[in-house]
Amino acid sequence: VEPVKGRATVVIFLASWCEPCQQMIQEFHAIEQRYRRLAADFVFVFAHDTKDDAQGFMREYAIESGMLATHDVLKAFHNPELPTIYVGDRHGWLATRYVKAGAPELKKLDGLLRDITAL
């Protein structure tokens, strides 16, 4: 995934079998819908999942941009605990990451995206 200059990038590591991921997917999707128009790109990265399970999860929750994590990707991101969210700003810099994200982190994510996507 290559960040696009001028757009924030949100990478969400999750898995179809991850209970917290299942509980938060609707909010992830709502945030994605809110900020996609406002210069933010979202990518869902399925960690420790099968292709069939990841694709089924994507169909069920209408996720458009998802991919399976390879061993090298997981290693590069220090094998993140799920769900983990990485946010890059509009200049390609890492703005923050939320490890084992929950409801408080989703609220922070919403506020951060509001700030970094403001024109």
VENZI-V782004 format. One line per field, one symbol per residue. ss: DSSP state (~ for helix, > for strand, _ for the rest). psi: psi as a letter, one per 30 degrees, with the letter a starting at -180 (. if undefined). burial: b if it has 16 or more other ideal C-beta (glycine too) atoms within 10 Angstrom, else e. A space follows every 50 residues. Layout:
ss=???
psi=???
burial=???
This chain:
ss=_______>>>>>>>____~~~~~~~~~~~~~~~~~~___>>>>>>>____ ~~~~~~~~~~_____>>>__~~~~~~_______>>>>>_____>>>>>__ __~~~~~~~~~~~~~~___
psi=kkkkkfklkjkjkalffjeeeeffeeeeeeeeeefefhhkkkkkjjkhll eeeeeeeeeeghkejllkkleeeeeeghikkkkkkkkkafggkjelkjkh kaeeeeeeeeeeeeeffk.
burial=eebeeebbbbbbbbbbebebbbebbeebbebbeebbeebbbbbbbbbebe eeebbebbeeeebeebeebeeebeeebeebebbbbbbbbbeeeebebbee beeebbeebeebbeebbee
